[in-house]
């Protein structure tokens, strides 16, 4: 007999993670890490290929500790960095460049 099928993680799993942990679903599996640790670069390396496989056209990488927003666009299976915004800039970032976003509102509740 083969192994039983592995259950894919759900949003409910994320909601039930301990409050002191950061929970997210990566390729169907629940990933949990302590707060407020900055996610390692391997989390980014794991996610971008999945996003490309699923034909996601744009990605925003938000880092509240560094107070940056990175805007990326998929070109084939590669990611093009369109811009890196910092601090309290007012930005128009693809694909929502019709709307001006004030970055300062993203960091308002961040405790350093």
Biopython code that builds the backbone (N, CA, C, O; Angstrom):
import numpy as np
from Bio.PDB.StructureBuilder import StructureBuilder

atoms = [
    (1, "UNK", "N", (0.836, -1.184, 0.000)),
    (1, "UNK", "CA", (0.000, 0.000, 0.000)),
    (1, "UNK", "C", (0.876, 1.241, 0.000)),
    (1, "UNK", "O", (1.916, 1.282, 0.657)),
    (2, "UNK", "N", (0.445, 2.253, -0.744)),
    (2, "UNK", "CA", (1.171, 3.510, -0.788)),
    (2, "UNK", "C", (0.865, 4.364, 0.428)),
    (2, "UNK", "O", (-0.018, 4.049, 1.226)),
    (3, "UNK", "N", (1.601, 5.436, 0.550)),
    (3, "UNK", "CA", (1.368, 6.368, 1.650)),
    (3, "UNK", "C", (0.066, 7.121, 1.433)),
    (3, "UNK", "O", (-0.318, 7.377, 0.292)),
    (4, "UNK", "N", (-0.619, 7.479, 2.520)),
    (4, "UNK", "CA", (-1.839, 8.264, 2.352)),
    (4, "UNK", "C", (-1.502, 9.637, 1.772)),
    (4, "UNK", "O", (-0.424, 10.178, 2.019)),
    (5, "UNK", "N", (-2.433, 10.190, 1.000)),
    (5, "UNK", "CA", (-2.227, 11.502, 0.391)),
    (5, "UNK", "C", (-2.043, 12.554, 1.479)),
    (5, "UNK", "O", (-2.763, 12.568, 2.477)),
    (6, "UNK", "N", (-1.083, 13.421, 1.271)),
    (6, "UNK", "CA", (-0.813, 14.488, 2.232)),
    (6, "UNK", "C", (-1.864, 15.582, 2.085)),
    (6, "UNK", "O", (-2.149, 16.025, 0.972)),
    (7, "UNK", "N", (-2.441, 16.019, 3.205)),
    (7, "UNK", "CA", (-3.458, 17.056, 3.194)),
    (7, "UNK", "C", (-2.814, 18.404, 2.890)),
    (7, "UNK", "O", (-1.802, 18.767, 3.489)),
    (8, "UNK", "N", (-3.405, 19.135, 1.961)),
    (8, "UNK", "CA", (-2.915, 20.477, 1.642)),
    (8, "UNK", "C", (-3.355, 21.445, 2.726)),
    (8, "UNK", "O", (-4.470, 21.356, 3.238)),
    (9, "UNK", "N", (-2.482, 22.355, 3.064)),
    (9, "UNK", "CA", (-2.792, 23.360, 4.082)),
    (9, "UNK", "C", (-3.878, 24.294, 3.572)),
    (9, "UNK", "O", (-4.020, 24.506, 2.367)),
    (10, "UNK", "N", (-4.638, 24.848, 4.502)),
    (10, "UNK", "CA", (-5.725, 25.759, 4.160)),
    (10, "UNK", "C", (-5.550, 27.069, 4.918)),
    (10, "UNK", "O", (-4.698, 27.190, 5.798)),
    (11, "UNK", "N", (-6.371, 28.039, 4.558)),
    (11, "UNK", "CA", (-6.351, 29.320, 5.252)),
    (11, "UNK", "C", (-6.709, 29.132, 6.727)),
    (11, "UNK", "O", (-6.220, 29.868, 7.584)),
    (12, "UNK", "N", (-7.548, 28.163, 7.020)),
    (12, "UNK", "CA", (-7.892, 27.859, 8.417)),
    (12, "UNK", "C", (-6.643, 27.478, 9.208)),
    (12, "UNK", "O", (-6.516, 27.846, 10.376)),
    (13, "UNK", "N", (-5.726, 26.750, 8.591)),
    (13, "UNK", "CA", (-4.470, 26.395, 9.262)),
    (13, "UNK", "C", (-3.673, 27.646, 9.626)),
    (13, "UNK", "O", (-3.086, 27.729, 10.704)),
    (14, "UNK", "N", (-3.661, 28.608, 8.719)),
    (14, "UNK", "CA", (-2.965, 29.878, 8.976)),
    (14, "UNK", "C", (-3.636, 30.603, 10.141)),
    (14, "UNK", "O", (-2.958, 31.114, 11.033)),
    (15, "UNK", "N", (-4.961, 30.646, 10.132)),
    (15, "UNK", "CA", (-5.694, 31.340, 11.198)),
    (15, "UNK", "C", (-5.491, 30.705, 12.562)),
    (15, "UNK", "O", (-5.567, 31.392, 13.580)),
    (16, "UNK", "N", (-5.234, 29.409, 12.597)),
    (16, "UNK", "CA", (-5.077, 28.710, 13.876)),
    (16, "UNK", "C", (-3.627, 28.628, 14.350)),
    (16, "UNK", "O", (-3.348, 28.018, 15.381)),
    (17, "UNK", "N", (-2.710, 29.232, 13.613)),
    (17, "UNK", "CA", (-1.308, 29.249, 14.039)),
    (17, "UNK", "C", (-1.179, 30.135, 15.284)),
    (17, "UNK", "O", (-1.947, 31.084, 15.438)),
    (18, "UNK", "N", (-0.233, 29.844, 16.165)),
    (18, "UNK", "CA", (-0.034, 30.684, 17.351)),
    (18, "UNK", "C", (0.232, 32.138, 16.967)),
    (18, "UNK", "O", (0.908, 32.400, 15.972)),
    (19, "UNK", "N", (-0.290, 33.076, 17.740)),
    (19, "UNK", "CA", (-0.177, 34.509, 17.431)),
    (19, "UNK", "C", (1.273, 34.989, 17.387)),
    (19, "UNK", "O", (1.582, 35.951, 16.684)),
    (20, "UNK", "N", (2.159, 34.333, 18.126)),
    (20, "UNK", "CA", (3.557, 34.768, 18.154)),
    (20, "UNK", "C", (4.367, 34.220, 16.971)),
    (20, "UNK", "O", (5.579, 34.419, 16.889)),
    (21, "UNK", "N", (3.678, 33.529, 16.061)),
    (21, "UNK", "CA", (4.337, 32.950, 14.899)),
    (21, "UNK", "C", (3.780, 33.572, 13.613)),
    (21, "UNK", "O", (2.638, 34.031, 13.572)),
    (22, "UNK", "N", (4.604, 33.577, 12.576)),
    (22, "UNK", "CA", (4.164, 33.986, 11.241)),
    (22, "UNK", "C", (3.840, 32.706, 10.494)),
    (22, "UNK", "O", (4.689, 31.822, 10.377)),
    (23, "UNK", "N", (2.624, 32.599, 9.988)),
    (23, "UNK", "CA", (2.205, 31.409, 9.255)),
    (23, "UNK", "C", (1.846, 31.790, 7.833)),
    (23, "UNK", "O", (1.230, 32.829, 7.596)),
    (24, "UNK", "N", (2.235, 30.944, 6.883)),
    (24, "UNK", "CA", (1.889, 31.154, 5.486)),
    (24, "UNK", "C", (1.869, 29.804, 4.787)),
    (24, "UNK", "O", (2.448, 28.830, 5.266)),
    (25, "UNK", "N", (1.203, 29.765, 3.668)),
    (25, "UNK", "CA", (1.128, 28.541, 2.879)),
    (25, "UNK", "C", (2.022, 28.715, 1.665)),
    (25, "UNK", "O", (1.862, 29.656, 0.888)),
    (26, "UNK", "N", (2.972, 27.786, 1.510)),
    (26, "UNK", "CA", (3.882, 27.809, 0.373)),
    (26, "UNK", "C", (3.743, 26.480, -0.351)),
    (26, "UNK", "O", (4.070, 25.427, 0.196)),
    (27, "UNK", "N", (3.258, 26.537, -1.578)),
    (27, "UNK", "CA", (3.079, 25.350, -2.416)),
    (27, "UNK", "C", (2.267, 24.260, -1.715)),
    (27, "UNK", "O", (2.577, 23.072, -1.804)),
    (28, "UNK", "N", (1.214, 24.701, -1.014)),
    (28, "UNK", "CA", (0.299, 23.764, -0.378)),
    (28, "UNK", "C", (0.690, 23.306, 1.013)),
    (28, "UNK", "O", (-0.058, 22.556, 1.641)),
    (29, "UNK", "N", (1.845, 23.738, 1.516)),
    (29, "UNK", "CA", (2.301, 23.320, 2.837)),
    (29, "UNK", "C", (2.353, 24.515, 3.779)),
    (29, "UNK", "O", (2.743, 25.617, 3.392)),
    (30, "UNK", "N", (1.948, 24.272, 5.028)),
    (30, "UNK", "CA", (1.984, 25.322, 6.041)),
    (30, "UNK", "C", (3.421, 25.547, 6.480)),
    (30, "UNK", "O", (4.130, 24.601, 6.822)),
    (31, "UNK", "N", (3.844, 26.798, 6.469)),
    (31, "UNK", "CA", (5.168, 27.197, 6.941)),
    (31, "UNK", "C", (4.967, 28.143, 8.120)),
    (31, "UNK", "O", (4.233, 29.126, 8.013)),
    (32, "UNK", "N", (5.617, 27.848, 9.241)),
    (32, "UNK", "CA", (5.471, 28.655, 10.450)),
    (32, "UNK", "C", (6.860, 29.024, 10.946)),
    (32, "UNK", "O", (7.749, 28.176, 11.010)),
    (33, "UNK", "N", (7.044, 30.305, 11.299)),
    (33, "UNK", "CA", (8.337, 30.765, 11.833)),
    (33, "UNK", "C", (8.074, 31.804, 12.909)),
    (33, "UNK", "O", (7.012, 32.425, 12.923)),
    (34, "UNK", "N", (9.019, 32.000, 13.800)),
    (34, "UNK", "CA", (8.816, 32.971, 14.885)),
    (34, "UNK", "C", (8.742, 34.401, 14.371)),
    (34, "UNK", "O", (9.372, 34.737, 13.368)),
    (35, "UNK", "N", (7.974, 35.245, 15.055)),
    (35, "UNK", "CA", (7.957, 36.681, 14.813)),
    (35, "UNK", "C", (9.057, 37.308, 15.633)),
    (35, "UNK", "O", (9.498, 36.671, 16.590)),
    (36, "UNK", "N", (9.521, 38.461, 15.354)),
    (36, "UNK", "CA", (9.400, 39.244, 14.131)),
    (36, "UNK", "C", (10.540, 38.976, 13.186)),
    (36, "UNK", "O", (10.919, 39.847, 12.404)),
    (37, "UNK", "N", (11.091, 37.785, 13.244)),
    (37, "UNK", "CA", (12.238, 37.459, 12.404)),
    (37, "UNK", "C", (11.962, 37.775, 10.945)),
    (37, "UNK", "O", (10.886, 37.491, 10.419)),
    (38, "UNK", "N", (12.943, 38.359, 10.318)),
    (38, "UNK", "CA", (12.835, 38.660, 8.892)),
    (38, "UNK", "C", (12.899, 37.339, 8.133)),
    (38, "UNK", "O", (13.746, 36.500, 8.443)),
    (39, "UNK", "N", (12.025, 37.130, 7.143)),
    (39, "UNK", "CA", (12.062, 35.874, 6.415)),
    (39, "UNK", "C", (13.387, 35.701, 5.689)),
    (39, "UNK", "O", (13.895, 36.652, 5.094)),
    (40, "UNK", "N", (13.944, 34.518, 5.728)),
    (40, "UNK", "CA", (15.211, 34.307, 5.027)),
    (40, "UNK", "C", (15.027, 34.413, 3.521)),
    (40, "UNK", "O", (13.924, 34.235, 3.004)),
    (41, "UNK", "N", (16.110, 34.701, 2.830)),
    (41, "UNK", "CA", (16.064, 34.839, 1.377)),
    (41, "UNK", "C", (15.588, 33.556, 0.706)),
    (41, "UNK", "O", (15.110, 33.592, -0.428)),
    (42, "UNK", "N", (15.718, 32.392, 1.414)),
    (42, "UNK", "CA", (15.260, 31.130, 0.826)),
    (42, "UNK", "C", (13.753, 31.101, 0.674)),
    (42, "UNK", "O", (13.231, 30.487, -0.256)),
    (43, "UNK", "N", (12.960, 31.847, 1.698)),
    (43, "UNK", "CA", (11.496, 31.929, 1.525)),
    (43, "UNK", "C", (11.179, 32.522, 0.168)),
    (43, "UNK", "O", (10.308, 32.003, -0.531)),
    (44, "UNK", "N", (11.926, 33.708, -0.276)),
    (44, "UNK", "CA", (11.748, 34.384, -1.557)),
    (44, "UNK", "C", (12.091, 33.426, -2.691)),
    (44, "UNK", "O", (11.365, 33.341, -3.681)),
    (45, "UNK", "N", (13.217, 32.695, -2.539)),
    (45, "UNK", "CA", (13.656, 31.746, -3.566)),
    (45, "UNK", "C", (12.640, 30.621, -3.748)),
    (45, "UNK", "O", (12.506, 30.083, -4.847)),
    (46, "UNK", "N", (11.928, 30.263, -2.691)),
    (46, "UNK", "CA", (10.923, 29.205, -2.792)),
    (46, "UNK", "C", (9.650, 29.713, -3.448)),
    (46, "UNK", "O", (9.011, 28.982, -4.205)),
    (47, "UNK", "N", (9.277, 30.939, -3.172)),
    (47, "UNK", "CA", (7.981, 31.453, -3.631)),
    (47, "UNK", "C", (7.988, 31.906, -5.091)),
    (47, "UNK", "O", (7.051, 31.593, -5.825)),
    (48, "UNK", "N", (9.004, 32.623, -5.526)),
    (48, "UNK", "CA", (8.978, 33.186, -6.875)),
    (48, "UNK", "C", (8.822, 32.134, -7.973)),
    (48, "UNK", "O", (8.066, 32.365, -8.917)),
    (49, "UNK", "N", (9.510, 30.977, -7.891)),
    (49, "UNK", "CA", (9.260, 29.952, -8.913)),
    (49, "UNK", "C", (7.816, 29.432, -8.905)),
    (49, "UNK", "O", (7.261, 29.117, -9.958)),
    (50, "UNK", "N", (7.220, 29.345, -7.727)),
    (50, "UNK", "CA", (5.820, 28.914, -7.641)),
    (50, "UNK", "C", (4.921, 29.942, -8.307)),
    (50, "UNK", "O", (4.027, 29.584, -9.074)),
    (51, "UNK", "N", (5.155, 31.221, -8.016)),
    (51, "UNK", "CA", (4.353, 32.281, -8.627)),
    (51, "UNK", "C", (4.491, 32.243, -10.152)),
    (51, "UNK", "O", (3.505, 32.411, -10.870)),
    (52, "UNK", "N", (5.720, 32.022, -10.648)),
    (52, "UNK", "CA", (5.934, 31.944, -12.101)),
    (52, "UNK", "C", (5.200, 30.743, -12.682)),
    (52, "UNK", "O", (4.568, 30.850, -13.733)),
    (53, "UNK", "N", (5.278, 29.607, -12.010)),
    (53, "UNK", "CA", (4.590, 28.396, -12.477)),
    (53, "UNK", "C", (3.083, 28.620, -12.574)),
    (53, "UNK", "O", (2.431, 28.122, -13.491)),
    (54, "UNK", "N", (2.541, 29.370, -11.624)),
    (54, "UNK", "CA", (1.103, 29.623, -11.596)),
    (54, "UNK", "C", (0.704, 30.843, -12.438)),
    (54, "UNK", "O", (-0.448, 31.276, -12.411)),
    (55, "UNK", "N", (1.668, 31.384, -13.181)),
    (55, "UNK", "CA", (1.462, 32.496, -14.118)),
    (55, "UNK", "C", (1.031, 33.793, -13.441)),
    (55, "UNK", "O", (0.287, 34.584, -14.022)),
    (56, "UNK", "N", (1.496, 34.006, -12.221)),
    (56, "UNK", "CA", (1.284, 35.295, -11.558)),
    (56, "UNK", "C", (2.095, 36.316, -12.341)),
    (56, "UNK", "O", (3.276, 36.095, -12.605)),
    (57, "UNK", "N", (1.483, 37.421, -12.711)),
    (57, "UNK", "CA", (2.172, 38.383, -13.577)),
    (57, "UNK", "C", (2.998, 39.410, -12.815)),
    (57, "UNK", "O", (4.011, 39.887, -13.325)),
    (58, "UNK", "N", (2.577, 39.760, -11.594)),
    (58, "UNK", "CA", (3.293, 40.762, -10.804)),
    (58, "UNK", "C", (3.393, 40.305, -9.350)),
    (58, "UNK", "O", (2.522, 39.598, -8.845)),
    (59, "UNK", "N", (4.462, 40.719, -8.697)),
    (59, "UNK", "CA", (4.651, 40.428, -7.275)),
    (59, "UNK", "C", (5.146, 41.700, -6.602)),
    (59, "UNK", "O", (6.020, 42.399, -7.114)),
    (60, "UNK", "N", (4.567, 41.978, -5.448)),
    (60, "UNK", "CA", (5.090, 43.033, -4.583)),
    (60, "UNK", "C", (5.684, 42.350, -3.362)),
    (60, "UNK", "O", (5.006, 41.577, -2.686)),
    (61, "UNK", "N", (6.934, 42.630, -3.083)),
    (61, "UNK", "CA", (7.596, 42.112, -1.897)),
    (61, "UNK", "C", (7.700, 43.260, -0.900)),
    (61, "UNK", "O", (8.428, 44.226, -1.126)),
    (62, "UNK", "N", (6.972, 43.147, 0.195)),
    (62, "UNK", "CA", (6.912, 44.201, 1.203)),
    (62, "UNK", "C", (7.729, 43.772, 2.403)),
    (62, "UNK", "O", (7.505, 42.697, 2.959)),
    (63, "UNK", "N", (8.680, 44.608, 2.808)),
    (63, "UNK", "CA", (9.505, 44.335, 3.987)),
    (63, "UNK", "C", (9.270, 45.456, 4.993)),
    (63, "UNK", "O", (9.832, 46.542, 4.849)),
    (64, "UNK", "N", (8.443, 45.204, 6.013)),
    (64, "UNK", "CA", (8.134, 46.258, 6.978)),
    (64, "UNK", "C", (9.310, 46.642, 7.865)),
    (64, "UNK", "O", (9.341, 47.752, 8.396)),
    (65, "UNK", "N", (10.276, 45.749, 8.036)),
    (65, "UNK", "CA", (11.449, 46.076, 8.849)),
    (65, "UNK", "C", (12.358, 47.050, 8.094)),
    (65, "UNK", "O", (12.793, 48.058, 8.650)),
    (66, "UNK", "N", (12.640, 46.744, 6.832)),
    (66, "UNK", "CA", (13.470, 47.623, 5.998)),
    (66, "UNK", "C", (12.669, 48.775, 5.402)),
    (66, "UNK", "O", (13.232, 49.718, 4.845)),
    (67, "UNK", "N", (11.332, 48.682, 5.529)),
    (67, "UNK", "CA", (10.407, 49.678, 4.972)),
    (67, "UNK", "C", (10.600, 49.852, 3.469)),
    (67, "UNK", "O", (10.807, 50.954, 2.961)),
    (68, "UNK", "N", (10.520, 48.696, 2.775)),
    (68, "UNK", "CA", (10.676, 48.706, 1.322)),
    (68, "UNK", "C", (9.527, 47.967, 0.651)),
    (68, "UNK", "O", (8.924, 47.056, 1.219)),
    (69, "UNK", "N", (9.249, 48.387, -0.562)),
    (69, "UNK", "CA", (8.319, 47.696, -1.443)),
    (69, "UNK", "C", (9.074, 47.449, -2.733)),
    (69, "UNK", "O", (9.533, 48.389, -3.381)),
    (70, "UNK", "N", (9.205, 46.175, -3.109)),
    (70, "UNK", "CA", (9.847, 45.796, -4.360)),
    (70, "UNK", "C", (8.752, 45.368, -5.324)),
    (70, "UNK", "O", (7.941, 44.504, -4.990)),
    (71, "UNK", "N", (8.716, 45.949, -6.496)),
    (71, "UNK", "CA", (7.723, 45.582, -7.509)),
    (71, "UNK", "C", (8.418, 44.773, -8.602)),
    (71, "UNK", "O", (9.402, 45.216, -9.194)),
    (72, "UNK", "N", (7.885, 43.574, -8.855)),
    (72, "UNK", "CA", (8.449, 42.684, -9.857)),
    (72, "UNK", "C", (7.396, 42.319, -10.896)),
    (72, "UNK", "O", (6.205, 42.251, -10.590)),
    (73, "UNK", "N", (7.848, 42.083, -12.135)),
    (73, "UNK", "CA", (6.967, 41.628, -13.211)),
    (73, "UNK", "C", (7.562, 40.359, -13.806)),
    (73, "UNK", "O", (8.766, 40.279, -14.049)),
    (74, "UNK", "N", (6.702, 39.365, -14.038)),
    (74, "UNK", "CA", (7.164, 38.108, -14.630)),
    (74, "UNK", "C", (7.327, 38.284, -16.127)),
    (74, "UNK", "O", (6.448, 38.817, -16.805)),
    (75, "UNK", "N", (8.458, 37.830, -16.630)),
    (75, "UNK", "CA", (8.718, 37.790, -18.066)),
    (75, "UNK", "C", (9.170, 36.373, -18.377)),
    (75, "UNK", "O", (10.331, 36.018, -18.173)),
    (76, "UNK", "N", (8.234, 35.568, -18.873)),
    (76, "UNK", "CA", (8.513, 34.142, -19.076)),
    (76, "UNK", "C", (8.605, 33.475, -17.715)),
    (76, "UNK", "O", (7.670, 33.545, -16.918)),
    (77, "UNK", "N", (9.726, 32.831, -17.452)),
    (77, "UNK", "CA", (9.919, 32.190, -16.148)),
    (77, "UNK", "C", (10.846, 33.007, -15.248)),
    (77, "UNK", "O", (11.261, 32.538, -14.188)),
    (78, "UNK", "N", (11.167, 34.226, -15.675)),
    (78, "UNK", "CA", (12.078, 35.092, -14.906)),
    (78, "UNK", "C", (11.323, 36.282, -14.353)),
    (78, "UNK", "O", (10.247, 36.637, -14.834)),
    (79, "UNK", "N", (11.908, 36.893, -13.329)),
    (79, "UNK", "CA", (11.307, 38.064, -12.685)),
    (79, "UNK", "C", (12.172, 39.288, -12.938)),
    (79, "UNK", "O", (13.385, 39.263, -12.729)),
    (80, "UNK", "N", (11.535, 40.351, -13.388)),
    (80, "UNK", "CA", (12.201, 41.628, -13.628)),
    (80, "UNK", "C", (11.859, 42.553, -12.469)),
    (80, "UNK", "O", (10.684, 42.778, -12.181)),
    (81, "UNK", "N", (12.874, 43.088, -11.802)),
    (81, "UNK", "CA", (12.638, 44.056, -10.732)),
    (81, "UNK", "C", (12.347, 45.397, -11.394)),
    (81, "UNK", "O", (13.213, 45.988, -12.039)),
    (82, "UNK", "N", (11.118, 45.866, -11.223)),
    (82, "UNK", "CA", (10.702, 47.133, -11.826)),
    (82, "UNK", "C", (11.189, 48.324, -11.026)),
    (82, "UNK", "O", (11.654, 49.316, -11.587)),
    (83, "UNK", "N", (11.078, 48.217, -9.698)),
    (83, "UNK", "CA", (11.480, 49.327, -8.831)),
    (83, "UNK", "C", (11.541, 48.841, -7.387)),
    (83, "UNK", "O", (10.887, 47.870, -7.005)),
    (84, "UNK", "N", (12.349, 49.548, -6.598)),
    (84, "UNK", "CA", (12.382, 49.355, -5.150)),
    (84, "UNK", "C", (12.074, 50.706, -4.532)),
    (84, "UNK", "O", (12.797, 51.680, -4.743)),
    (85, "UNK", "N", (10.990, 50.753, -3.763)),
    (85, "UNK", "CA", (10.554, 51.986, -3.120)),
    (85, "UNK", "C", (10.869, 51.889, -1.637)),
    (85, "UNK", "O", (10.839, 50.803, -1.057)),
    (86, "UNK", "N", (11.177, 53.052, -1.015)),
    (86, "UNK", "CA", (11.593, 53.058, 0.393)),
    (86, "UNK", "C", (10.864, 54.127, 1.192)),
    (86, "UNK", "O", (10.376, 55.125, 0.663)),
    (87, "UNK", "N", (10.816, 53.868, 2.490)),
    (87, "UNK", "CA", (10.353, 54.885, 3.416)),
    (87, "UNK", "C", (8.916, 55.288, 3.235)),
    (87, "UNK", "O", (8.026, 54.444, 3.132)),
    (88, "UNK", "N", (8.693, 56.597, 3.196)),
    (88, "UNK", "CA", (7.340, 57.151, 3.127)),
    (88, "UNK", "C", (7.000, 57.684, 1.736)),
    (88, "UNK", "O", (6.139, 58.551, 1.590)),
    (89, "UNK", "N", (7.678, 57.162, 0.723)),
    (89, "UNK", "CA", (7.421, 57.625, -0.644)),
    (89, "UNK", "C", (5.956, 57.441, -1.030)),
    (89, "UNK", "O", (5.254, 56.586, -0.491)),
    (90, "UNK", "N", (5.521, 58.256, -1.969)),
    (90, "UNK", "CA", (4.240, 58.057, -2.637)),
    (90, "UNK", "C", (4.589, 57.422, -3.972)),
    (90, "UNK", "O", (5.366, 57.973, -4.751)),
    (91, "UNK", "N", (3.998, 56.241, -4.231)),
    (91, "UNK", "CA", (4.411, 55.473, -5.405)),
    (91, "UNK", "C", (3.216, 55.071, -6.252)),
    (91, "UNK", "O", (2.076, 55.028, -5.792)),
    (92, "UNK", "N", (3.521, 54.782, -7.495)),
    (92, "UNK", "CA", (2.570, 54.176, -8.435)),
    (92, "UNK", "C", (3.299, 52.955, -8.988)),
    (92, "UNK", "O", (4.143, 53.064, -9.877)),
    (93, "UNK", "N", (2.952, 51.786, -8.438)),
    (93, "UNK", "CA", (3.674, 50.564, -8.770)),
    (93, "UNK", "C", (2.797, 49.623, -9.586)),
    (93, "UNK", "O", (1.638, 49.378, -9.249)),
    (94, "UNK", "N", (3.376, 49.099, -10.669)),
    (94, "UNK", "CA", (2.678, 48.113, -11.500)),
    (94, "UNK", "C", (2.199, 46.956, -10.633)),
    (94, "UNK", "O", (2.891, 46.594, -9.681)),
    (95, "UNK", "N", (1.073, 46.374, -10.915)),
    (95, "UNK", "CA", (0.119, 46.673, -11.967)),
    (95, "UNK", "C", (-0.962, 47.649, -11.518)),
    (95, "UNK", "O", (-1.948, 47.854, -12.225)),
    (96, "UNK", "N", (-0.781, 48.247, -10.351)),
    (96, "UNK", "CA", (-1.781, 49.178, -9.812)),
    (96, "UNK", "C", (-1.301, 50.617, -9.906)),
    (96, "UNK", "O", (-1.574, 51.429, -9.022)),
    (97, "UNK", "N", (-0.585, 50.930, -10.981)),
    (97, "UNK", "CA", (0.025, 52.242, -11.113)),
    (97, "UNK", "C", (-0.977, 53.360, -11.378)),
    (97, "UNK", "O", (-0.591, 54.528, -11.410)),
    (98, "UNK", "N", (-2.241, 53.035, -11.568)),
    (98, "UNK", "CA", (-3.272, 54.068, -11.696)),
    (98, "UNK", "C", (-3.607, 54.676, -10.332)),
    (98, "UNK", "O", (-4.257, 55.717, -10.247)),
    (99, "UNK", "N", (-3.156, 54.014, -9.276)),
    (99, "UNK", "CA", (-3.457, 54.459, -7.915)),
    (99, "UNK", "C", (-2.153, 54.835, -7.210)),
    (99, "UNK", "O", (-1.179, 54.083, -7.243)),
    (100, "UNK", "N", (-2.148, 55.992, -6.582)),
    (100, "UNK", "CA", (-0.984, 56.400, -5.804)),
    (100, "UNK", "C", (-1.079, 55.792, -4.414)),
    (100, "UNK", "O", (-2.105, 55.912, -3.744)),
    (101, "UNK", "N", (-0.008, 55.139, -3.984)),
    (101, "UNK", "CA", (0.048, 54.495, -2.672)),
    (101, "UNK", "C", (1.071, 55.214, -1.807)),
    (101, "UNK", "O", (2.220, 55.398, -2.207)),
    (102, "UNK", "N", (0.646, 55.613, -0.630)),
    (102, "UNK", "CA", (1.559, 56.232, 0.323)),
    (102, "UNK", "C", (2.151, 55.127, 1.193)),
    (102, "UNK", "O", (1.455, 54.549, 2.028)),
    (103, "UNK", "N", (3.436, 54.835, 0.997)),
    (103, "UNK", "CA", (4.062, 53.711, 1.690)),
    (103, "UNK", "C", (3.997, 53.828, 3.205)),
    (103, "UNK", "O", (3.943, 52.814, 3.900)),
    (104, "UNK", "N", (4.002, 55.040, 3.722)),
    (104, "UNK", "CA", (3.983, 55.232, 5.172)),
    (104, "UNK", "C", (2.839, 54.507, 5.876)),
    (104, "UNK", "O", (2.972, 54.117, 7.036)),
    (105, "UNK", "N", (1.708, 54.324, 5.176)),
    (105, "UNK", "CA", (0.590, 53.633, 5.818)),
    (105, "UNK", "C", (0.887, 52.152, 6.026)),
    (105, "UNK", "O", (0.272, 51.514, 6.881)),
    (106, "UNK", "N", (1.824, 51.595, 5.254)),
    (106, "UNK", "CA", (2.187, 50.199, 5.433)),
    (106, "UNK", "C", (3.003, 49.964, 6.700)),
    (106, "UNK", "O", (2.976, 48.871, 7.265)),
    (107, "UNK", "N", (3.719, 50.976, 7.143)),
    (107, "UNK", "CA", (4.608, 50.812, 8.304)),
    (107, "UNK", "C", (3.994, 51.363, 9.582)),
    (107, "UNK", "O", (4.622, 51.286, 10.638)),
    (108, "UNK", "N", (2.816, 51.902, 9.519)),
    (108, "UNK", "CA", (2.212, 52.599, 10.659)),
    (108, "UNK", "C", (2.167, 51.783, 11.939)),
    (108, "UNK", "O", (2.360, 52.331, 13.024)),
    (109, "UNK", "N", (1.914, 50.478, 11.834)),
    (109, "UNK", "CA", (1.785, 49.651, 13.029)),
    (109, "UNK", "C", (3.008, 48.782, 13.303)),
    (109, "UNK", "O", (2.958, 47.911, 14.171)),
    (110, "UNK", "N", (4.099, 49.002, 12.582)),
    (110, "UNK", "CA", (5.294, 48.172, 12.740)),
    (110, "UNK", "C", (6.054, 48.626, 13.988)),
    (110, "UNK", "O", (6.376, 49.804, 14.143)),
    (111, "UNK", "N", (6.328, 47.678, 14.861)),
    (111, "UNK", "CA", (7.112, 47.947, 16.063)),
    (111, "UNK", "C", (8.515, 47.433, 15.816)),
    (111, "UNK", "O", (8.708, 46.244, 15.564)),
    (112, "UNK", "N", (9.496, 48.321, 15.886)),
    (112, "UNK", "CA", (10.894, 47.915, 15.648)),
    (112, "UNK", "C", (11.586, 47.575, 16.934)),
    (112, "UNK", "O", (12.763, 47.214, 16.924)),
]
sb = StructureBuilder()
sb.init_structure("model")
sb.init_model(0)
sb.init_chain("A")
sb.init_seg("    ")
for serial, (resi, resn, name, xyz) in enumerate(atoms, 1):
    if name == "N":
        sb.init_residue(resn, " ", resi, " ")
    sb.init_atom(name, np.array(xyz, "f"), 0.0, 1.0, " ", f" {name:<3s}", serial, name[0])
structure = sb.get_structure()
